[in-house]
Amino acid sequence: MSGIISLINRNKEPVNQSLLRRMTDYMTFRGPDAQQTWHKDNIGFGHTLLRTTSDQERERQPFSLDERVWIVADVRLDGRKELVVALQANGRVITENAPDMELLLHAYHVWDTACVEHLQGDFVFIIWDERQQKLFCGRDQFGILPFYYAQVKNTLICSNTLNCIRLHPQISTDLNQQAVGDFLTRGMNMEWDTTIFNDIKRLPPAHTLTWQAGELNIQRYWQLPRIQPLIFYKKPQEYVEHFSELFEQAVSDRLRTERISTHISGGMDSTSIAATANKVLLERGKPCDFQAFTMRDRLMMPEEDSFASMVAHYIGIPLNEINAEGYLCHVPSENPSTPLPEPNGIPARSAGNELTQRCADHARVVLTGFGGDPGLRFGEFDFLVWWKHGLRREIFQVLGHYLHTHRPPKLFLRQGRAYWRKITKQKVEFPTWFNADFVKQQDLQQRYEQIHAESIDYVARYGMANTPFWSNIFEQADPGSTGIPIKHYYPFFDLRLVNFMVSIPPIPWLVNKNILRDSMKGKLPEAVRTRPKIVFKAPEEYIQGTRESVGLWAGDLLRNTPGLEEYVNVGELLECLESEEIDTQKLMGLEKTLTVAYWLRSYQVVSPNKAKLEAVSVY
């Protein structure tokens, strides 16, 4: 993923060119192909390029069509043909194989700030319009790509790399205490518009940022509805055919290079993407090095690698295995090689980064199956959510259509009501090692209950764009967090596909992912296509490894991290780590706390001297 940065001084002072270059150079780890800056008066842009499509061979940024409106962007557009037709109908002359960034800038020239309403795909961009003295920025509908900004004294800083913004000398190291509480209890920041640093804000997905005449305006431009007008086909097969067409289009639009990696597991989501991608590539008849990558952990997931191997053999693509066993027991280095922007995990204790690096060694892009679970989910209490939000007519429409076209449905109402009561009345008990004063000061009990109630409402398709959970997952895979230059693609988050999934009768199509399973008949092995979803639990070996971590590294981390006592009772936590009463749930809580401690120590190493932050990066 390319890196972007902008500096604008509101008091009309010339931009600091040395600082702009230094902040741009820092992002070379995520854009190794080209680095360039542009500045004029009080505005400056920086860009580091990671080429991920064939049309980017001639791309140069910062870019302008007329020397008056400039852009830096990281963008991959869906529906390019339709967008080009619309632009040409408005008098724009589009060069053959124009990069997506150039199409985006044409769209701004035609529709001004409304251009985002015509865009689909993964994008963040910054546009400077000299004619109107206006800075205009946008982030895609689902937050696939990150975007951060900060206002300090007379300067507005925008970037898709949090640690890049931290390089600015006016950015403080003060922490956002609510975010720290979220990381301890949920493992991620559950606010759309904040980061763990008080000075640095996050632009939410489906929002734009406009700066003009000294005024900053944040505005939403799109909202995923809870339900679209329902589609009722006469024949069940029509649903499967329509889904298959959109699913193949979503995958195909992400195959724009000659080397591609794909994640693959033993479930339906990633394997369906891999099989569809291979089908599209074979039909194109052009050379493409398409390879699958999987993690093997027979302690945690005894059969996953066997099913992954079965799929790779069935569709005929190479499979690369990463041995993930025992990672949770690894001893992390004192400080990560790439400074972690936020406490999103301890890299050495997860095989995720090794999987990402292996994929990046092969290609600049990787397909993933994230989004299949929420996008294709309709569970026990979903009708209760519909009823709560006044969608009662739609409930009877769906049931009536199902009775007309299928056998009598499972209504789930009784078990759904029982499950709803269970999870809504579940008492929250925080770990005993949390600092009681911090819990009270931040009112973590009320905060957790609020987030928990919202997560119930947002667990399915509606939550794909209406909870920070997924945009947090995307940011954790971003090069700004991993230090690895590769772009992750998420076909299940294709806007055209999501709009269809919120338009079809959920029964029977979203029960047990039926529509995906039906669409993959003959394309996947039956053993995989009919396999139920598996929930994994931590094995005793990992729990024992957590106990042993005290003497190896965790004890030193907890005792010698300045400021940790503000959040954690270290003595209580050490006792818990050494106890015999660690189960899977408690292990997850321990891991969140250790992650915050690890981040606090590494953050404090680099914070006093920002030059260290600049120097420590992966090239």
C-alpha positions as semicolon CSV with decimal commas, in nm:
position;residue;x (nm);y (nm);z (nm)
1;M;0,000;0,000;0,000
2;S;0,142;0,335;-0,101
3;G;0,211;0,603;0,160
4;I;0,061;0,953;0,151
5;I;0,125;1,266;0,358
6;S;0,016;1,630;0,344
7;L;0,120;1,934;0,546
8;I;-0,068;2,261;0,532
9;N;0,009;2,570;0,738
10;R;-0,300;2,770;0,818
11;N;-0,105;3,088;0,885
12;K;0,027;3,090;0,524
13;E;0,384;3,016;0,632
14;P;0,582;2,817;0,373
15;V;0,582;2,444;0,434
16;N;0,895;2,300;0,596
17;Q;1,046;2,112;0,300
18;S;1,300;1,925;0,510
19;L;1,031;1,797;0,745
20;L;0,808;1,701;0,452
21;R;1,090;1,503;0,293
22;R;1,177;1,333;0,620
23;M;0,817;1,230;0,686
24;T;0,784;1,105;0,328
25;D;1,109;0,910;0,344
26;Y;0,989;0,738;0,662
27;M;0,710;0,575;0,457
28;T;0,954;0,416;0,211
29;F;0,898;0,081;0,387
30;R;0,540;0,079;0,254
31;G;0,615;0,235;-0,084
32;P;0,960;0,120;-0,200
33;D;0,909;0,178;-0,576
34;A;0,923;0,559;-0,584
35;Q;0,928;0,851;-0,340
36;Q;0,834;1,203;-0,436
37;T;0,731;1,532;-0,275
38;W;0,563;1,845;-0,405
39;H;0,513;2,178;-0,233
40;K;0,384;2,525;-0,309
41;D;0,367;2,802;-0,056
42;N;0,197;2,669;0,259
43;I;0,099;2,325;0,123
44;G;0,312;2,015;0,070
45;F;0,244;1,658;-0,044
46;G;0,453;1,342;-0,011
47;H;0,400;0,999;-0,169
48;T;0,575;0,662;-0,162
49;L;0,462;0,418;-0,430
50;L;0,387;0,047;-0,404
51;R;0,293;-0,080;-0,751
52;T;0,012;-0,335;-0,725
53;T;-0,153;-0,311;-1,070
54;S;-0,015;-0,317;-1,424
55;D;-0,142;0,035;-1,501
56;Q;0,074;0,177;-1,220
57;E;0,394;0,124;-1,421
58;R;0,382;0,485;-1,537
59;E;0,220;0,630;-1,227
60;R;0,384;0,930;-1,062
61;Q;0,255;1,108;-0,755
62;P;0,195;1,379;-0,640
63;F;-0,004;1,428;-0,962
64;S;-0,197;1,703;-1,135
65;L;-0,392;1,729;-1,460
66;D;-0,370;2,108;-1,479
67;E;-0,104;2,222;-1,227
68;R;-0,384;2,369;-1,012
69;V;-0,547;2,066;-0,854
70;W;-0,308;1,810;-0,701
71;I;-0,357;1,464;-0,557
72;V;-0,182;1,197;-0,355
73;A;-0,371;0,873;-0,309
74;D;-0,363;0,503;-0,238
75;V;-0,650;0,374;-0,449
76;R;-0,788;0,063;-0,619
77;L;-1,120;0,120;-0,792
78;D;-1,399;-0,124;-0,869
79;G;-1,626;-0,066;-1,166
80;R;-1,361;0,117;-1,367
81;K;-1,542;0,078;-1,700
82;E;-1,863;0,228;-1,567
83;L;-1,672;0,517;-1,409
84;V;-1,482;0,590;-1,732
85;V;-1,810;0,597;-1,928
86;A;-1,959;0,844;-1,679
87;L;-1,649;1,065;-1,693
88;Q;-1,641;1,066;-2,071
89;A;-2,010;1,156;-2,078
90;N;-1,912;1,464;-1,880
91;G;-1,648;1,565;-2,133
92;R;-1,336;1,423;-1,972
93;V;-1,066;1,280;-2,198
94;I;-0,938;0,959;-2,038
95;T;-0,609;0,809;-2,152
96;E;-0,594;0,436;-2,216
97;N;-0,504;0,236;-1,903
98;A;-0,517;0,549;-1,686
99;P;-0,422;0,465;-1,325
100;D;-0,701;0,461;-1,071
101;M;-0,556;0,771;-0,906
102;E;-0,597;0,962;-1,234
103;L;-0,959;0,849;-1,268
104;L;-1,025;0,969;-0,914
105;L;-0,883;1,312;-0,996
106;H;-1,098;1,331;-1,310
107;A;-1,398;1,248;-1,092
108;Y;-1,313;1,539;-0,862
109;H;-1,292;1,775;-1,161
110;V;-1,641;1,665;-1,269
111;W;-1,827;1,629;-0,939
112;D;-1,611;1,823;-0,690
113;T;-1,656;1,688;-0,335
114;A;-1,948;1,469;-0,452
115;C;-1,695;1,256;-0,642
116;V;-1,687;1,008;-0,352
117;E;-2,049;0,916;-0,430
118;H;-1,924;0,778;-0,765
119;L;-1,633;0,574;-0,625
120;Q;-1,623;0,207;-0,529
121;G;-1,320;0,017;-0,407
122;D;-1,040;0,068;-0,156
123;F;-0,915;0,427;-0,136
124;V;-0,777;0,712;0,067
125;F;-0,678;1,037;-0,099
126;I;-0,577;1,397;-0,037
127;I;-0,660;1,666;-0,295
128;W;-0,542;2,027;-0,291
129;D;-0,758;2,259;-0,501
130;E;-0,563;2,580;-0,550
131;R;-0,858;2,743;-0,726
132;Q;-1,075;2,717;-0,417
133;Q;-0,791;2,707;-0,161
134;K;-0,941;2,384;-0,037
135;L;-0,799;2,058;0,098
136;F;-1,031;1,762;0,038
137;C;-0,970;1,409;0,167
138;G;-1,172;1,087;0,162
139;R;-1,175;0,731;0,292
140;D;-1,353;0,433;0,135
141;Q;-1,691;0,305;0,251
142;F;-1,567;0,019;0,470
143;G;-1,238;0,167;0,591
144;I;-1,024;-0,086;0,405
145;L;-0,741;0,169;0,405
146;P;-0,651;0,385;0,708
147;F;-0,649;0,764;0,728
148;Y;-0,526;0,981;1,016
149;Y;-0,498;1,354;1,075
150;A;-0,386;1,599;1,340
151;Q;-0,426;1,972;1,398
152;V;-0,139;2,118;1,598
153;K;-0,096;2,491;1,639
154;N;-0,103;2,627;1,283
155;T;-0,054;2,300;1,095
156;L;-0,292;2,033;0,963
157;I;-0,123;1,697;0,899
158;C;-0,290;1,415;0,705
159;S;-0,153;1,067;0,629
160;N;-0,241;0,700;0,600
161;T;0,050;0,615;0,835
162;L;0,003;0,694;1,203
163;N;0,372;0,677;1,293
164;C;0,449;0,918;1,012
165;I;0,229;1,182;1,178
166;R;0,408;1,114;1,507
167;L;0,730;1,238;1,345
168;H;0,598;1,595;1,341
169;P;0,772;1,785;1,624
170;Q;0,446;1,941;1,746
171;I;0,272;1,607;1,805
172;S;0,266;1,520;2,175
173;T;0,295;1,174;2,328
174;D;-0,011;1,216;2,552
175;L;-0,231;0,906;2,547
176;N;-0,605;0,877;2,499
177;Q;-0,707;0,699;2,818
178;Q;-1,040;0,577;2,683
179;A;-0,857;0,409;2,395
180;V;-0,617;0,243;2,641
181;G;-0,921;0,106;2,826
182;D;-1,065;-0,028;2,500
183;F;-0,740;-0,205;2,413
184;L;-0,732;-0,367;2,758
185;T;-1,094;-0,487;2,745
186;R;-1,162;-0,536;2,372
187;G;-0,819;-0,559;2,213
188;M;-0,891;-0,261;1,986
189;N;-1,009;0,101;1,996
190;M;-1,386;0,096;1,956
191;E;-1,424;0,464;1,867
192;W;-1,443;0,556;1,499
193;D;-1,259;0,887;1,515
194;T;-0,980;0,856;1,771
195;T;-0,645;0,684;1,809
196;I;-0,445;0,597;2,119
197;F;-0,278;0,941;2,092
198;N;-0,474;1,248;2,199
199;D;-0,335;1,463;1,919
200;I;-0,399;1,219;1,633
201;K;-0,749;1,156;1,503
202;R;-0,885;0,892;1,266
203;L;-1,107;0,977;0,970
204;P;-1,397;0,726;0,993
205;P;-1,485;0,508;0,693
206;A;-1,729;0,660;0,442
207;H;-1,632;1,012;0,554
208;T;-1,463;1,308;0,392
209;L;-1,244;1,576;0,545
210;T;-1,253;1,928;0,403
211;W;-1,032;2,217;0,510
212;Q;-1,110;2,562;0,370
213;A;-1,064;2,912;0,507
214;G;-0,923;2,770;0,828
215;E;-1,230;2,557;0,897
216;L;-1,220;2,177;0,925
217;N;-1,532;1,982;0,833
218;I;-1,583;1,605;0,867
219;Q;-1,885;1,465;0,681
220;R;-2,035;1,122;0,615
221;Y;-2,111;1,050;0,249
222;W;-2,250;0,693;0,266
223;Q;-2,437;0,467;0,505
224;L;-2,500;0,094;0,473
225;P;-2,871;0,042;0,537
226;R;-2,989;-0,228;0,771
227;I;-3,179;-0,374;0,479
228;Q;-3,223;-0,275;0,114
229;P;-3,554;-0,317;-0,073
230;L;-3,584;-0,695;-0,080
231;I;-3,533;-0,891;-0,401
232;F;-3,786;-1,171;-0,454
233;Y;-3,703;-1,401;-0,744
234;K;-3,946;-1,665;-0,862
235;K;-3,682;-1,938;-0,884
236;P;-3,425;-2,012;-0,610
237;Q;-3,153;-2,068;-0,869
238;E;-3,179;-1,702;-0,974
239;Y;-3,039;-1,596;-0,636
240;V;-2,743;-1,829;-0,674
241;E;-2,673;-1,710;-1,029
242;H;-2,690;-1,343;-0,932
243;F;-2,464;-1,397;-0,632
244;S;-2,215;-1,598;-0,840
245;E;-2,198;-1,319;-1,098
246;L;-2,131;-1,050;-0,838
247;F;-1,887;-1,267;-0,642
248;E;-1,684;-1,344;-0,952
249;Q;-1,685;-0,975;-1,047
250;A;-1,563;-0,880;-0,697
251;V;-1,274;-1,127;-0,722
252;S;-1,194;-1,045;-1,085
253;D;-1,162;-0,671;-1,022
254;R;-0,885;-0,749;-0,773
255;L;-0,678;-0,955;-1,020
256;R;-0,485;-0,682;-1,201
257;T;-0,128;-0,804;-1,176
258;E;0,078;-1,103;-1,289
259;R;0,172;-1,228;-0,940
260;I;-0,094;-1,287;-0,676
261;S;-0,101;-1,448;-0,332
262;T;-0,411;-1,580;-0,160
263;H;-0,486;-1,693;0,191
264;I;-0,644;-2,033;0,216
265;S;-0,780;-2,226;0,514
266;G;-1,012;-2,522;0,555
267;G;-1,332;-2,317;0,559
268;M;-1,563;-2,177;0,292
269;D;-1,462;-1,812;0,262
270;S;-1,095;-1,806;0,160
271;T;-1,126;-2,128;-0,039
272;S;-1,419;-1,988;-0,241
273;I;-1,215;-1,679;-0,325
274;A;-0,913;-1,889;-0,425
275;A;-1,120;-2,118;-0,646
276;T;-1,299;-1,825;-0,812
277;A;-0,975;-1,635;-0,868
278;N;-0,813;-1,938;-1,030
279;K;-1,116;-1,985;-1,257
280;V;-1,101;-1,620;-1,370
281;L;-0,726;-1,635;-1,433
282;L;-0,756;-1,955;-1,638
283;E;-1,034;-1,806;-1,848
284;R;-0,823;-1,498;-1,920
285;G;-0,552;-1,722;-2,061
286;K;-0,270;-1,488;-1,960
287;P;0,036;-1,589;-1,757
288;C;-0,012;-1,536;-1,383
289;D;0,181;-1,678;-1,088
290;F;-0,104;-1,751;-0,846
291;Q;-0,010;-1,922;-0,519
292;A;-0,192;-2,006;-0,195
293;F;-0,058;-1,965;0,160
294;T;-0,187;-2,131;0,475
295;M;-0,091;-2,162;0,841
296;R;-0,047;-2,505;0,995
297;D;-0,116;-2,533;1,367
298;R;-0,225;-2,887;1,455
299;L;-0,243;-2,803;1,825
300;M;-0,501;-2,529;1,774
301;M;-0,649;-2,635;1,436
302;P;-0,584;-3,009;1,388
303;E;-0,741;-3,048;1,043
304;E;-0,723;-2,704;0,879
305;D;-0,405;-2,759;0,679
306;S;-0,537;-3,092;0,547
307;F;-0,851;-2,926;0,412
308;A;-0,644;-2,638;0,270
309;S;-0,420;-2,888;0,092
310;M;-0,728;-3,068;-0,043
311;V;-0,859;-2,741;-0,194
312;A;-0,524;-2,639;-0,345
313;H;-0,490;-2,981;-0,508
314;Y;-0,851;-2,974;-0,632
315;I;-0,822;-2,636;-0,806
316;G;-0,460;-2,691;-0,911
317;I;-0,252;-2,418;-0,746
318;P;0,069;-2,434;-0,537
319;L;0,022;-2,429;-0,159
320;N;0,280;-2,281;0,077
321;E;0,256;-2,382;0,443
322;I;0,368;-2,169;0,738
323;N;0,426;-2,363;1,059
324;A;0,231;-2,164;1,318
325;E;0,261;-2,408;1,607
326;G;0,388;-2,266;1,932
327;Y;0,390;-1,898;1,830
328;L;0,188;-1,806;2,137
329;C;0,478;-1,939;2,345
330;H;0,750;-1,742;2,164
331;V;0,964;-1,491;2,350
332;P;0,930;-1,149;2,180
333;S;1,225;-0,919;2,122
334;E;1,260;-0,633;2,367
335;N;1,141;-0,392;2,098
336;P;0,973;-0,464;1,763
337;S;1,170;-0,402;1,443
338;T;0,889;-0,174;1,322
339;P;0,745;0,055;1,594
340;L;0,386;-0,050;1,656
341;P;0,146;0,243;1,598
342;E;-0,104;0,105;1,849
343;P;-0,121;-0,203;2,077
344;N;-0,258;-0,440;1,814
345;G;-0,068;-0,749;1,919
346;I;0,283;-0,875;1,988
347;P;0,425;-0,971;1,645
348;A;0,652;-1,249;1,770
349;R;0,357;-1,423;1,939
350;S;0,151;-1,458;1,623
351;A;0,223;-1,628;1,293
352;G;0,026;-1,358;1,113
353;N;0,328;-1,145;1,030
354;E;0,522;-1,444;0,896
355;L;0,224;-1,535;0,679
356;T;0,210;-1,177;0,551
357;Q;0,585;-1,172;0,482
358;R;0,571;-1,499;0,290
359;C;0,282;-1,366;0,081
360;A;0,477;-1,044;0,020
361;D;0,786;-1,237;-0,087
362;H;0,576;-1,381;-0,368
363;A;0,352;-1,087;-0,468
364;R;0,246;-0,731;-0,391
365;V;-0,121;-0,828;-0,332
366;V;-0,296;-1,099;-0,131
367;L;-0,660;-1,209;-0,140
368;T;-0,826;-1,279;0,196
369;G;-1,157;-1,430;0,305
370;F;-1,241;-1,172;0,571
371;G;-1,602;-1,058;0,543
372;G;-1,760;-1,393;0,464
373;D;-1,877;-1,446;0,822
374;P;-2,067;-1,117;0,870
375;G;-2,170;-1,082;0,506
376;L;-2,326;-1,426;0,483
377;R;-2,463;-1,451;0,835
378;F;-2,822;-1,477;0,952
379;G;-2,843;-1,627;1,298
380;E;-3,075;-1,704;1,582
381;F;-3,170;-1,353;1,693
382;D;-3,155;-1,160;1,366
383;F;-3,534;-1,144;1,336
384;L;-3,541;-0,992;1,684
385;V;-3,305;-0,719;1,564
386;W;-3,531;-0,656;1,264
387;W;-3,836;-0,637;1,491
388;K;-3,657;-0,396;1,724
389;H;-3,583;-0,162;1,433
390;G;-3,933;-0,169;1,290
391;L;-3,868;-0,408;1,001
392;R;-4,175;-0,616;1,081
393;R;-4,330;-0,609;0,736
394;E;-4,000;-0,736;0,594
395;I;-4,001;-1,030;0,838
396;F;-4,339;-1,148;0,714
397;Q;-4,235;-1,086;0,352
398;V;-3,927;-1,309;0,396
399;L;-4,119;-1,587;0,572
400;G;-4,401;-1,574;0,320
401;H;-4,158;-1,595;0,027
402;Y;-3,977;-1,885;0,192
403;L;-4,298;-2,077;0,256
404;H;-4,386;-2,027;-0,108
405;T;-4,054;-2,150;-0,248
406;H;-3,914;-2,388;0,016
407;R;-4,007;-2,634;0,287
408;P;-4,135;-2,492;0,622
409;P;-3,867;-2,266;0,769
410;K;-3,686;-2,279;1,097
411;L;-3,800;-1,958;1,262
412;F;-3,539;-1,961;1,542
413;L;-3,771;-1,738;1,745
414;R;-3,776;-1,931;2,072
415;Q;-3,404;-2,012;2,079
416;G;-3,326;-1,665;1,945
417;R;-3,513;-1,499;2,234
418;A;-3,332;-1,716;2,487
419;Y;-2,993;-1,639;2,331
420;W;-3,074;-1,265;2,320
421;R;-3,156;-1,265;2,692
422;K;-2,839;-1,455;2,771
423;I;-2,600;-1,219;2,595
424;T;-2,780;-0,896;2,682
425;K;-2,793;-0,978;3,055
426;Q;-2,448;-1,129;3,077
427;K;-2,263;-0,975;3,368
428;V;-1,930;-0,815;3,290
429;E;-1,642;-0,917;3,514
430;F;-1,312;-0,746;3,447
431;P;-0,984;-0,922;3,520
432;T;-0,882;-0,893;3,882
433;W;-0,550;-0,740;3,780
434;F;-0,703;-0,422;3,635
435;N;-0,617;-0,111;3,837
436;A;-0,938;-0,033;4,028
437;D;-0,883;0,343;4,012
438;F;-0,845;0,331;3,633
439;V;-1,158;0,118;3,598
440;K;-1,354;0,370;3,804
441;Q;-1,202;0,678;3,639
442;Q;-1,283;0,557;3,287
443;D;-1,611;0,391;3,393
444;L;-1,506;0,078;3,209
445;Q;-1,816;-0,107;3,323
446;Q;-2,055;0,128;3,145
447;R;-1,819;0,158;2,848
448;Y;-1,801;-0,219;2,805
449;E;-2,176;-0,266;2,837
450;Q;-2,237;0,004;2,576
451;I;-1,994;-0,154;2,328
452;H;-2,131;-0,502;2,403
453;A;-2,489;-0,392;2,334
454;E;-2,384;-0,235;2,004
455;S;-2,187;-0,543;1,899
456;I;-2,502;-0,755;1,934
457;D;-2,681;-0,522;1,695
458;Y;-2,390;-0,503;1,447
459;V;-2,279;-0,866;1,437
460;A;-2,403;-0,943;1,083
461;R;-2,403;-0,758;0,749
462;Y;-2,506;-0,425;0,902
463;G;-2,194;-0,433;1,116
464;M;-1,964;-0,455;0,813
465;A;-1,985;-0,076;0,785
466;N;-2,139;0,027;1,117
467;T;-1,892;-0,091;1,378
468;P;-1,520;-0,006;1,411
469;F;-1,435;-0,375;1,445
470;W;-1,369;-0,442;1,076
471;S;-1,179;-0,123;0,999
472;N;-0,959;-0,209;1,300
473;I;-0,893;-0,553;1,149
474;F;-0,796;-0,391;0,818
475;E;-0,559;-0,147;0,991
476;Q;-0,386;-0,433;1,172
477;A;-0,299;-0,585;0,832
478;D;-0,186;-0,251;0,688
479;P;0,188;-0,199;0,625
480;G;0,176;0,085;0,877
481;S;0,127;-0,183;1,144
482;T;0,319;-0,478;0,998
483;G;0,602;-0,296;0,822
484;I;0,550;-0,530;0,525
485;P;0,477;-0,379;0,179
486;I;0,177;-0,576;0,057
487;K;-0,184;-0,486;-0,019
488;H;-0,465;-0,700;0,126
489;Y;-0,780;-0,740;-0,082
490;Y;-1,118;-0,829;0,067
491;P;-1,364;-0,939;-0,206
492;F;-1,646;-0,997;0,044
493;F;-1,634;-0,623;0,117
494;D;-1,703;-0,536;-0,247
495;L;-1,978;-0,271;-0,231
496;R;-2,178;-0,429;-0,513
497;L;-2,172;-0,767;-0,339
498;V;-2,261;-0,624;0,003
499;N;-2,555;-0,430;-0,143
500;F;-2,684;-0,756;-0,287
501;M;-2,638;-0,946;0,040
502;V;-2,853;-0,693;0,230
503;S;-3,120;-0,718;-0,041
504;I;-3,189;-1,092;-0,053
505;P;-3,421;-1,287;0,179
506;P;-3,186;-1,406;0,455
507;I;-3,380;-1,730;0,491
508;P;-3,261;-1,964;0,346
509;W;-2,971;-1,794;0,167
510;L;-2,775;-1,659;0,463
511;V;-2,841;-1,948;0,698
512;N;-2,524;-2,159;0,714
513;K;-2,388;-1,955;0,417
514;N;-2,621;-2,147;0,189
515;I;-2,590;-1,910;-0,105
516;L;-2,211;-1,938;-0,108
517;R;-2,222;-2,315;-0,064
518;D;-2,470;-2,351;-0,351
519;S;-2,266;-2,123;-0,578
520;M;-1,951;-2,331;-0,520
521;K;-2,097;-2,668;-0,624
522;G;-1,841;-2,839;-0,845
523;K;-1,582;-2,569;-0,771
524;L;-1,470;-2,696;-0,429
525;P;-1,433;-3,046;-0,286
526;E;-1,760;-3,159;-0,130
527;A;-1,583;-3,226;0,201
528;V;-1,501;-2,853;0,222
529;R;-1,821;-2,720;0,065
530;T;-2,038;-2,900;0,318
531;R;-1,806;-2,864;0,618
532;P;-1,958;-2,677;0,915
533;K;-1,784;-2,378;1,066
534;I;-1,534;-2,473;1,337
535;V;-1,466;-2,280;1,660
536;F;-1,115;-2,331;1,797
537;K;-1,000;-2,332;2,159
538;A;-0,653;-2,275;2,302
539;P;-0,483;-2,609;2,379
540;E;-0,328;-2,684;2,716
541;E;0,022;-2,651;2,561
542;Y;-0,043;-2,279;2,493
543;I;-0,185;-2,220;2,839
544;Q;0,122;-2,384;2,992
545;G;0,343;-2,169;2,768
546;T;0,172;-1,858;2,906
547;R;0,250;-1,968;3,261
548;E;0,614;-2,026;3,168
549;S;0,637;-1,683;3,004
550;V;0,671;-1,514;3,344
551;G;1,025;-1,635;3,392
552;L;1,120;-1,603;3,027
553;W;1,003;-1,249;2,945
554;A;0,661;-1,143;3,076
555;G;0,778;-1,092;3,433
556;D;1,050;-0,852;3,324
557;L;0,809;-0,671;3,090
558;L;0,548;-0,620;3,362
559;R;0,792;-0,517;3,635
560;N;0,993;-0,274;3,419
561;T;0,742;-0,089;3,199
562;P;0,705;0,267;3,332
563;G;0,344;0,377;3,362
564;L;0,193;0,028;3,348
565;E;0,083;0,044;3,712
566;E;-0,160;0,320;3,609
567;Y;-0,363;0,052;3,431
568;V;-0,262;-0,280;3,587
569;N;-0,194;-0,424;3,931
570;V;0,131;-0,594;3,834
571;G;0,154;-0,817;4,141
572;E;-0,198;-0,951;4,086
573;L;-0,127;-1,014;3,719
574;L;0,195;-1,204;3,792
575;E;0,008;-1,428;4,035
576;C;-0,255;-1,498;3,772
577;L;0,006;-1,582;3,508
578;E;0,161;-1,841;3,739
579;S;-0,170;-1,992;3,849
580;E;-0,320;-2,321;3,738
581;E;-0,660;-2,163;3,662
582;I;-0,605;-2,020;3,313
583;D;-0,871;-2,111;3,061
584;T;-0,920;-1,991;2,701
585;Q;-1,118;-1,682;2,803
586;K;-0,869;-1,578;3,070
587;L;-0,583;-1,644;2,829
588;M;-0,735;-1,392;2,585
589;G;-0,762;-1,133;2,861
590;L;-0,402;-1,191;2,962
591;E;-0,285;-1,153;2,603
592;K;-0,463;-0,815;2,570
593;T;-0,293;-0,688;2,886
594;L;0,050;-0,815;2,781
595;T;0,000;-0,649;2,442
596;V;-0,070;-0,310;2,605
597;A;0,236;-0,352;2,830
598;Y;0,457;-0,446;2,536
599;W;0,333;-0,148;2,335
600;L;0,382;0,092;2,627
601;R;0,746;-0,013;2,662
602;S;0,824;0,008;2,290
603;Y;0,634;0,337;2,259
604;Q;0,835;0,489;2,540
605;V;1,162;0,380;2,379
606;V;1,089;0,574;2,062
607;S;0,881;0,861;2,201
608;P;1,157;1,066;2,371
609;N;1,356;1,081;2,048
610;K;1,149;1,090;1,730
611;A;1,465;1,029;1,528
612;K;1,460;0,674;1,661
613;L;1,110;0,628;1,528
614;E;1,223;0,756;1,191
615;A;1,524;0,526;1,185
616;V;1,348;0,205;1,283
617;S;1,159;0,079;0,980
618;V;1,158;-0,216;0,743
619;Y;1,291;-0,160;0,391
